Amino acid sequence: MIDRREILDTSSRVSLNPHVVEKDYVLGWVLAGIYAHEELADSWLFKGGTCLKKCFFETYRFSEDLDFTLRDESHIEEEFLRTVFGEIGAWIYEETGIEMPAEKQDFDIFVNPRGSLSCQGKLSYAGPVSPRTGGWPRIKLDLTATERVVLPPVRVPIFHPYTDAPQDGIEVLAYDYVEAFAEKFRALAERTRPRDLYDVVNLYRNTESRPDAAAFRGVLQQKCEFKGIAMPQLADLMLHRGDVEAGWKTMLDHQLPALLPVDSFWDELPAIFDWLHGVAIAAPLAPFPIAGTVVRERILTVSGGFSGQSFVETIRFAAANRLRIDLQYRDLKGAVTTRTVEPYSFRRSSAGDVRLMATQEIDGAPRSFLIGGILGVSVTQRTFVPRYPIELTPTGPVVIPQSFSIAASRAPRRQVRRAVRTGPTYIYRCSVCGKEFSRKTHDSTLRPHKNKSGWGCYGRHGIYVRTKY
């Protein structure tokens, strides 16, 4: 398990509450456990807002839930879920030290409006910053087995930017990007919640990954038909504007570095519906006029050292949400000024310098700013309409073919993965610190681990204690 300091440092870098960052960290390991489990790895399809954040767009709102469509409805059974999440919790504890006691997991199974079983689960955990006493934080689990899956799912690595990530990364079986987008659009039409509006607008704004409108519309049509609702209409959504605006702060404030002006999201909807219905849209934007190689690395490395990664994250957030920033900047002559700019990209010059490409609010003129000269960044509430492509997605765009064809999609290739196996579990106690470990085989070898007090222990052998069945 990473230490408390890493969570706090990340929290400072992304301007979010440490408990939100800790939950993102735990979510990554829960996904690792689910897709390491031989009974779940090929059957559970990851979807929803957390899927968009963890699989496709790192610069996105943080999310708190794990949503899945199950290929096997028999998995929606309380004893089965308690068994597999007991195994997953034990595996996660052994891998990381994150505590997920089986007795603190809860699964509420019910009959949904379509007459099939669904489940809402709560997975309690204790991580690097959460307390071990009182109420434990929880991850919400939403399971259904009756959704219509239109496109073949894809195996994709998730974003897990923490130092204890597995060497080979964490891979999940997720909704195809086009289907995940269509599902969000369908949700916006069906329930019109603040986070659905935020998600649909953000997905549309990612022009580098925007799918072909006709193919997208075909997927959305099938999603709506399955739910028994009409295709989304702008006029229908506008009827719910008051409710969305009333819940905007409550639902989104804790998931974002800064609360965004809700009007800027409503104002984008007419263009989105024009795109959806094939109405002509504006020609592609001209490239930014100052030359350089676009920089996509999540963590920027600059010769001579650079301690402003938090500035980088703030700039990326502002650009993704079309917000101007106030930039405090020291130029090469040592003069310090504050300028309001529209951010577009980071580029590396032929000399090797990394610069922020932006336009000045005062006159719209393109400018470049050395990253090392940035002293401070604050996000304004003033929106802008992009003059040039925004190229600040940290790991680059998701590649979506513009001539997407459902028939041409191929099933994912099966990959070998670790399995959390069923059967007897053998309990060993560290001979040095007394911490207990679960094993699926008679193996008393221990790796370096955290003891019960959170300190490092290098006990290499365990003493057999008991067997669980």
Secondary structure by P-SEA (a helix, b strand, c coil): cccaaaaaaaaaaacccaaaaaaaaaaaaaaaaaaacccccccbbbbcaaaaaaccccccccccbbbbbbcccccccaaaaaaaaaaaaaaaaaacccccccccbbbbbbbccccbbbbbbbbbbcccccccccbbbbbbbbbbcccccccbbbbbbcccccccccccccccccccaaaaaaaaaaaaaccccaaaaaaaaaaaacccccccaaaaaaaaaaaaaaaccccccaaaaaaaaaaaaaaccccccccccccccaaaaaaaaaaaaaaaacccccccccccccccccccccccccccccccaaaaaaaaaaaaacccccccccccccbbbbbbbbbcbbbbcccbbbbbbbbbcccbbbbbbccccccccccccccccccccccccccccccccccccccccccccbbbbbbbcccbbbbbcccccbbbbbbcccccccccccccccccccccccccccccc
